[in-house]
Amino acid sequence: MEAPPTPPVPLAALLADRELGLRLLAGPGEADVYGVHASEMTDPSPYLLGGELLLTAGAQWAEPQARAYVARLVRAGVGAVGFGVTPVHATVPRALVGACATQGLPLVEVPPGTPFAAVGRAVWRLMAEARTRELRRVAEAQRSLASAAARPDPVAAVLSRLAATLGGRAALLEPAGSAPSAPSATPTDAPPPGAGAGAAPGGERWAGTGPGAGTGPGAGPGPGAGPLEAGPAAGAVREALEALARRVGSGAAATATDSLAGTHLAAYAVGGGRVLALATPDRAPGDHTIASAGAVLLSLLTATRPAGDEAAALTRLLLDGDPADALAPGPWYAVHARGAGDARALADALGTVLLDPHGPDPRLLTDREPAAQPGWRLGVSAPAAPDALAAADGQARRALERAEAARAPLARHADSGFAGLVGGAEARAHAEALLGPLSPALRATLRGWLAHHGGWDRTATALGVHRNTVRQRVARAAELLGTDLDDPDTRMELWFALRWDTRPTPPVGSGD
């Protein structure tokens, strides 16, 4: 699974650091900081990404510029401003305090004894600590989801675990007109009004946490109801979630997100038209990774054909984190795919359920040698053992780019090095065109001469001819090719071409 993005640092955490001695002068103290940038420019906005704590000593700043200066920072999405007092300004200018208060931009005073570098170091330290906590949370969530998948009612258990981990509601939505994929505690009533062919849901399984436990339509096996059944906007939230589910269930997207009435909504394709639907009051950086793990498990648990050893392998991988222990010896092939078709149908065609449909190109893992598939361009790795899958993934990615460049339906991993950058057919065609003027005897002599780094005696001994014969043949080859054999670039190109030469080697001592 992909690592979650780095969480931001709350400005309040920096204000609470006594060693920094920062003091909030204006604006809200609840801002999030995504980085630090120091600038004395009157307009640093072109160099900002948004969310930064902008540090400045006001070296080129004048009070009449305050309102316009703050307005530019607000438009650039700056998270907060830290103004360092002394040596330029004895105090933070009142005009700047007023402009920040008016426009809602947090303004922090950086005292004389606090270097800007110390503020930056504190931000990066807090970000690293937050990222470590989030990675631990994601790892623990993946282990708990894998454990839930091993329970007697795995679909309900996975949904309940997802809802508890994300603090909201989780549902498995079936295609319209179908029944739930497994027995559900409390399936909902008929599909919502206006749900047409292919719309979701046809059947639902809900699990959730929060006030209102067990109330409202669709309350499922979880301990609570959560945001879908609470508040005046419940109907609008439900409609928005079902719209996301229809988009994902139709194959138009692998995932879709929205936000409405303070509720974060997300839908993930599970396969067979099924959709994992989520409604949560908050969305942490690692929630997408956790939800993706849940979607993969639900895909395996609800697959129309048993996943068999592959489902067990994924469970072991999530629990143990070691592909070498999770998978059979193989060999395995990593596949990168590009096309407009259904990625899960592609996985079925390649005989695997180990599919990552997220990202720009679907990625697959199969123990069958892949063949070209209609509507797709595939990059295939060399056969790999489970402990070499990371390298195989890189091979498949590079092979896909070669398939795109050649407009070929499938490209396999080539040898590493310079020779691996050119396909075999192209290399042989280049060799024949370059070496065409040379007879087999001249090619053999040139190959031996290059292999012995231009040594006349060693080449003659290896070929069983006189050294003068070697000199004559090499000179003749240079004349026919119209090139300078002392040029290292020429030697390199000839050596590459001779490696792909398909003409038979002549008998030793034969003429040119």
C-alpha positions as a printed Julia matrix, in Angstrom:
512×3 Matrix{Float64}:
   0.0     0.0     0.0
   1.16    3.55   -0.66
   2.35    5.59    2.32
   0.01    8.32    3.55
   0.97   11.96    2.94
   2.71   13.83    5.74
   0.19   15.38    8.15
   0.39   19.14    8.74
   1.62   20.71   11.98
  -0.99   22.62   13.99
   0.08   26.19   14.6
  -1.02   25.68   18.2
   1.77   23.09   18.64
   4.37   25.7    17.67
   2.79   28.29   19.97
   2.96   25.76   22.82
   6.73   25.25   22.35
   8.22   27.36   25.15
  11.72   27.19   23.71
  10.54   29.03   20.6
   8.62   31.67   22.56
   6.23   32.43   19.7
   3.24   34.68   20.42
   0.0    34.92   18.42
  -0.79   38.57   17.67
  -3.67   38.32   15.19
  -5.83   35.82   13.35
  -6.98   32.36   14.4
  -4.63   30.0    16.19
  -6.1    26.84   14.64
  -4.22   27.04   11.31
  -2.31   24.1     9.85
   1.3    24.49    8.72
   2.6    22.36    5.82
   6.1    23.84    5.6
   8.32   26.83    6.34
   9.52   29.54    3.94
  11.59   32.63    4.76
  11.41   35.63    2.45
  12.02   39.36    2.58
  10.34   39.96   -0.77
   7.41   42.37   -0.93
   5.55   39.72   -2.95
   6.76   36.17   -2.26
   3.52   34.59   -3.49
   4.97   33.26   -6.81
   7.33   31.07   -4.78
   4.75   29.59   -2.4
   2.74   26.37   -2.64
   0.22   27.19    0.1
   0.04   26.28    3.76
   3.5    27.65    4.62
   4.54   29.48    7.76
   6.1    32.51    6.07
   8.96   33.97    8.13
  10.07   37.56    7.54
  11.95   40.31    9.35
  10.33   43.03    7.21
  13.63   44.17    5.67
  11.87   45.56    2.56
   8.52   46.2     4.12
   6.75   49.49    4.83
   3.53   50.08    6.79
   1.53   51.48    3.83
   2.02   48.13    2.09
   0.41   46.13    4.91
  -3.06   45.58    3.47
  -1.86   44.67   -0.05
   0.96   42.51    1.34
  -1.42   40.45    3.51
  -3.97   40.2     0.69
  -1.34   38.66   -1.61
  -0.38   36.13    1.08
  -4.02   35.18    1.67
  -4.55   34.62   -2.05
  -1.42   32.42   -2.11
  -2.87   30.3     0.69
  -0.21   31.07    3.3
  -0.95   29.27    6.57
   0.52   31.9     8.89
   3.09   34.69    9.07
   5.96   34.73   11.56
   7.44   38.22   12.01
  10.91   38.38   13.56
  11.51   41.45   15.68
  14.98   43.09   15.66
  17.26   43.98   14.05
  15.01   45.65   11.44
  11.88   46.36   13.53
  11.77   46.73   17.3
   8.16   45.54   17.37
   5.73   44.0    14.94
   4.23   46.93   12.94
   0.68   47.79   13.99
  -0.45   48.07   10.38
   0.54   44.46    9.78
  -1.26   43.31   12.94
  -4.41   45.14   11.84
  -4.28   43.81    8.27
  -3.84   40.22    9.46
  -6.68   40.58   11.96
  -8.99   42.02    9.31
  -8.19   39.38    6.69
  -8.04   36.41    9.09
  -4.36   35.52    8.55
  -2.59   34.21   11.68
   0.31   36.49   12.67
   2.97   35.22   15.07
   5.72   37.23   16.74
   9.14   35.55   16.63
  11.19   36.91   19.57
  14.76   38.19   19.14
  16.34   35.11   20.71
  14.66   32.64   18.32
  16.43   32.12   14.97
  14.24   31.41   11.96
  16.2    28.18   11.55
  14.98   27.03   14.98
  11.37   27.6    13.92
  11.95   25.63   10.71
  13.63   22.8    12.6
  10.71   22.61   15.04
   8.21   22.39   12.16
  10.09   19.57   10.43
  10.49   17.71   13.74
   6.78   17.93   14.49
   5.95   16.85   10.92
   8.24   13.82   11.24
   6.63   12.87   14.54
   3.15   13.25   13.04
   4.11   11.15   10.01
   5.48    8.4    12.26
   2.25    8.36   14.26
   0.2     8.22   11.07
   2.29    5.38    9.63
   1.83    3.41   12.84
  -1.91    4.06   12.76
  -2.11    2.87    9.14
  -0.06   -0.25    9.87
  -2.2    -1.12   12.88
  -5.39   -0.52   10.86
  -4.19   -2.83    8.07
  -3.43   -5.57   10.6
  -6.83   -5.2    12.22
  -8.58   -5.3     8.82
  -6.72   -8.47    7.9
  -7.73  -10.03   11.22
 -11.34   -9.03   10.61
 -11.23  -10.73    7.2
 -10.52  -14.03    8.95
 -13.69  -13.92   11.09
 -16.8   -16.03   10.4
 -18.7   -13.12    8.79
 -15.73  -11.38    7.15
 -17.58   -8.73    5.1
 -19.48   -7.41    8.12
 -16.33   -7.61   10.24
 -14.24   -5.63    7.74
 -16.96   -2.97    7.42
 -17.24   -2.65   11.2
 -13.48   -2.38   11.58
 -13.29    0.27    8.84
 -16.06    2.28   10.49
 -14.38    2.09   13.9
 -10.94    3.0    12.52
 -12.18    5.95   10.45
 -14.73    7.11   13.02
 -17.7     7.15   10.66
 -19.85    4.89    8.51
 -18.8     2.19    6.05
 -21.07    0.4     3.59
 -20.82   -2.2     0.86
 -23.22   -1.13   -1.9
 -24.38   -3.75   -4.39
 -25.42   -3.11   -8.02
 -29.06   -2.16   -8.49
 -31.39   -5.12   -8.42
 -28.94   -7.47   -6.72
 -28.9    -8.94   -3.27
 -26.08   -8.38   -0.77
 -23.05  -10.53   -1.49
 -23.22  -12.16    1.93
 -25.88  -12.39    4.67
 -26.33   -8.98    6.23
 -27.63   -8.12    9.66
 -30.03   -5.43    8.49
 -30.22   -4.79    4.74
 -31.93   -1.59    3.67
 -35.24   -1.23    1.96
 -35.68   -0.56   -1.78
 -33.1     1.43   -3.76
 -33.38    5.22   -3.51
 -35.77    7.03   -5.8
 -34.34    7.73   -9.23
 -31.78    4.92   -9.13
 -31.63    3.64  -12.7
 -29.88    0.75  -14.37
 -26.46    0.19  -12.95
 -27.06    2.62  -10.09
 -25.99    1.81   -6.58
 -27.16    0.65   -4.21
 -29.22   -2.44   -4.97
 -28.42   -3.87   -1.54
 -26.52   -2.32    1.34
 -24.55   -3.39    4.36
 -23.83   -0.6     6.82
 -21.53   -0.4     9.81
 -20.75    2.7    11.8
 -19.93    4.51   15.02
 -21.28    7.6    16.68
 -24.45    8.86   18.37
 -27.77    7.41   17.35
 -26.67    3.79   17.42
 -28.93    1.5    15.47
 -31.35    4.19   14.38
 -32.64    5.06   10.96
 -32.87    3.08    7.75
 -29.85    1.08    6.78
 -28.46    0.62   10.28
 -26.36   -2.51    9.91
 -24.13   -4.72   11.95
 -22.05   -1.91   13.44
 -22.52   -0.42   16.92
 -23.75    3.0    15.79
 -25.37    5.07   13.1
 -22.98    7.91   12.36
 -23.39   10.92   10.09
 -25.69    9.42    7.45
 -28.64    9.17    9.81
 -27.98   12.27   11.92
 -28.83   15.91   11.36
 -30.98   17.86    8.9
 -28.57   17.27    6.0
 -28.7    13.46    6.24
 -30.75   13.11    3.06
 -28.43   15.33    1.02
 -25.37   13.48    2.33
 -26.92   10.15    1.39
 -27.78   11.34   -2.12
 -24.26   12.68   -2.63
 -22.75    9.4    -1.48
 -25.0     7.4    -3.79
 -23.98    9.66   -6.7
 -20.33    8.85   -5.98
 -21.2     5.16   -5.79
 -22.95    5.24   -9.17
 -19.9     6.9   -10.73
 -17.51    4.33   -9.31
 -19.82    1.35   -9.8
 -20.19    2.15  -13.51
 -16.42    1.95  -13.99
 -16.0     5.66  -14.71
 -13.51    5.96  -11.85
 -11.76    3.69   -9.36
 -12.35    6.12   -6.49
 -14.34    9.3    -5.97
 -14.6    11.78   -3.09
 -16.81   14.66   -2.05
 -17.61   16.74    1.03
 -21.02   17.92    2.15
 -22.42   19.4     5.36
 -19.18   18.74    7.24
 -19.12   15.08    6.18
 -16.31   13.62    4.07
 -17.59   11.13    1.49
 -15.62    8.54   -0.46
 -16.41    5.61   -2.77
 -14.05    2.81   -3.83
 -14.63    0.22   -6.57
 -14.67   -3.28   -5.12
 -15.43   -5.32   -8.25
 -18.52   -6.78   -9.82
 -20.21   -3.37   -9.65
 -19.89   -3.29   -5.86
 -18.75   -0.12   -4.1
 -17.25    0.55   -0.7
 -18.92    3.77    0.52
 -17.54    5.81    3.43
 -18.91    8.81    5.33
 -16.68   10.29    8.02
 -16.66   13.57    9.98
 -12.91   14.0     9.42
 -10.32   12.78    6.91
  -6.79   12.14    8.13
  -3.86   11.79    5.71
  -3.7     8.0     6.12
  -7.43    7.37    5.71
  -7.15    6.82    1.94
  -4.49    4.14    2.48
  -6.64    2.42    5.13
  -9.75    2.57    2.95
  -7.81    1.18   -0.03
  -6.72   -1.79    2.09
 -10.34   -2.36    3.08
 -11.45   -2.17   -0.56
  -8.86   -4.76   -1.59
  -9.97   -7.14    1.17
 -13.65   -6.68    0.29
 -12.8    -7.33   -3.36
 -11.22  -10.64   -2.39
 -14.01  -11.56    0.0
 -16.81  -10.86   -2.5
 -15.1   -12.1    -5.69
 -17.32  -14.26   -7.87
 -14.56  -16.85   -8.02
 -12.69  -17.91   -4.87
  -9.42  -16.09   -4.42
  -7.93  -19.21   -2.82
  -4.26  -18.93   -1.99
  -4.09  -15.35   -3.29
  -6.52  -14.1    -0.62
  -4.55  -15.95    2.03
  -1.36  -14.46    0.62
  -2.7   -10.91    0.84
  -3.89  -11.5     4.4
  -0.45  -12.78    5.39
   1.15   -9.81    3.66
  -1.02   -7.34    5.57
  -0.37   -9.16    8.83
   3.33   -9.84    8.42
   4.42   -7.2     5.93
   6.82   -9.55    4.12
   5.99  -10.65    0.54
   8.59  -13.42    0.74
   6.54  -15.08    3.5
   3.13  -14.21    2.08
   3.42  -15.56   -1.46
   4.19  -18.88   -3.03
   7.71  -19.2    -4.54
   6.41  -18.24   -7.99
   7.85  -17.13  -10.29
   5.75  -13.95  -10.23
   5.29  -11.28  -12.9
   4.67   -7.62  -12.12
   2.47   -5.92  -14.73
   1.82   -2.22  -15.39
  -1.16   -1.54  -17.64
  -2.48    1.47  -19.53
  -5.86    1.57  -21.23
  -9.48    2.59  -20.92
 -10.92   -0.8   -20.0
 -12.03   -2.34  -16.71
  -8.93   -3.06  -14.65
 -10.67   -5.87  -12.79
 -11.63   -7.54  -16.04
  -7.97   -7.28  -17.02
  -7.02   -8.95  -13.73
  -9.46  -11.79  -14.48
  -7.96  -12.21  -17.95
  -4.47  -12.44  -16.46
  -5.66  -14.96  -13.86
  -5.12  -12.91  -10.71
  -6.96  -10.9    -8.06
  -3.79   -9.13   -6.93
  -4.62   -5.75   -8.46
  -3.88   -2.16   -7.46
  -6.31   -0.11   -9.58
  -5.37    3.23   -8.02
  -2.91    5.69   -9.52
  -2.33    6.63  -13.16
  -1.77    3.01  -14.31
  -3.19   -0.18  -12.79
  -0.59   -2.56  -11.36
  -1.0    -6.31  -11.11
   0.86   -9.32   -9.79
   0.34  -12.73  -11.38
   1.98  -16.14  -11.34
   0.98  -16.76  -14.98
   3.07  -15.46  -17.85
   1.01  -12.49  -19.16
  -0.14  -12.24  -22.77
  -1.33   -9.18  -24.69
  -4.91   -8.12  -23.92
  -7.28   -6.17  -26.22
  -7.57   -2.48  -25.34
  -4.49   -2.46  -23.12
  -0.78   -1.76  -23.31
   1.14   -3.91  -20.85
   4.62   -3.72  -19.38
   5.74   -7.06  -17.93
   8.65   -7.71  -15.6
  11.07  -10.59  -15.74
  10.03  -13.63  -13.64
  10.72  -12.76  -10.01
  10.77  -14.39   -6.61
   8.6   -12.83   -3.88
  11.56  -11.04   -2.3
  12.35   -9.29   -5.61
   8.92   -7.78   -6.31
  10.04   -4.18   -5.75
  12.61   -4.51   -8.53
  10.05   -6.31  -10.71
   7.63   -3.41  -10.28
  10.27   -1.02  -11.63
  10.95   -3.35  -14.56
   7.24   -3.45  -15.43
   6.97    0.34  -15.29
   9.9     0.81  -17.67
   8.59   -1.92  -19.97
   5.22   -0.13  -20.19
   6.95    3.07  -21.29
   8.74    1.1   -24.03
   5.42   -0.41  -25.11
   3.94    3.1   -25.35
   6.9     4.39  -27.34
   6.74    1.46  -29.77
   2.89    1.44  -29.83
   3.07   -2.24  -28.99
   0.37   -4.09  -27.01
   2.97   -5.66  -24.71
   6.63   -5.15  -23.83
   8.66   -7.36  -21.54
  11.6    -6.42  -19.4
  14.78   -6.27  -21.46
  18.35   -6.83  -20.35
  19.8    -4.12  -18.2
  22.38   -1.74  -19.56
  22.63    0.0   -22.95
  21.45   -3.04  -24.9
  18.28   -3.2   -22.86
  17.19    0.25  -24.01
  16.59   -0.97  -27.58
  14.27   -3.78  -28.6
  15.76   -6.85  -30.28
  14.13   -6.25  -33.66
  15.29   -2.62  -33.76
  18.81   -3.59  -32.7
  19.1    -6.29  -35.39
  17.83   -3.9   -38.08
  20.37   -1.28  -37.02
  23.19   -3.83  -37.03
  22.35   -5.03  -40.54
  22.18   -1.47  -41.89
  25.47   -0.44  -40.3
  27.44   -3.62  -41.08
  25.92   -4.24  -44.5
  29.09   -3.33  -46.48
  31.22   -5.84  -44.56
  31.7    -9.5   -45.49
  31.38  -12.15  -42.76
  35.18  -12.43  -42.56
  35.58   -8.68  -42.08
  32.87   -8.69  -39.41
  34.55  -11.56  -37.56
  37.93   -9.81  -37.69
  36.46   -6.5   -36.56
  34.66   -8.21  -33.69
  37.86   -9.92  -32.53
  39.9    -6.73  -32.89
  37.41   -4.72  -30.8
  37.18   -7.51  -28.21
  40.98   -7.38  -27.78
  40.99   -3.56  -27.53
  42.77   -3.08  -30.86
  45.6    -5.5   -30.1
  46.97   -6.83  -33.41
  48.9    -9.8   -32.04
  46.18  -11.01  -29.67
  43.53  -10.68  -32.37
  45.7   -12.61  -34.85
  46.27  -15.39  -32.31
  42.57  -15.63  -31.46
  41.58  -15.79  -35.15
  44.46  -18.03  -36.25
  45.69  -15.63  -38.94
  48.79  -13.49  -39.47
  48.86  -10.07  -37.83
  49.24   -8.41  -41.24
  45.99  -10.06  -42.28
  44.3    -8.49  -39.26
  45.71   -5.07  -40.19
  44.58   -5.41  -43.8
  41.06   -6.52  -42.86
  40.57   -3.78  -40.24
  41.8    -1.17  -42.69
  39.47   -2.55  -45.35
  36.52   -2.44  -42.9
  37.26    1.19  -42.03
  37.38    2.04  -45.72
  34.07    0.33  -46.52
  32.35    1.9   -43.52
  33.84    5.31  -44.19
  34.6     5.84  -40.53
  37.49    6.4   -38.11
  38.04    3.31  -36.01
  40.2     5.27  -33.57
  37.07    7.18  -32.47
  35.75    5.6   -29.21
  32.15    6.52  -30.14
  32.56    4.65  -33.43
  34.01    1.63  -31.65
  31.12    1.6   -29.17
  28.49    1.74  -31.92
  30.21   -1.0   -33.93
  30.55   -3.23  -30.86
  26.85   -2.84  -30.14
  25.97   -3.66  -33.76
  28.29   -6.69  -33.85
  26.59   -8.1   -30.75
  23.33   -8.2   -32.73
  24.91   -9.43  -35.99
  23.01  -12.49  -37.2
  25.33  -13.61  -40.01
  27.16  -16.91  -39.39
  30.84  -16.71  -38.39
  33.09  -17.8   -41.28
  35.77  -20.51  -40.94
  39.05  -19.38  -39.4
  41.44  -17.94  -41.96
  38.83  -17.47  -44.7
  39.24  -14.47  -46.98
  37.29  -11.23  -47.02
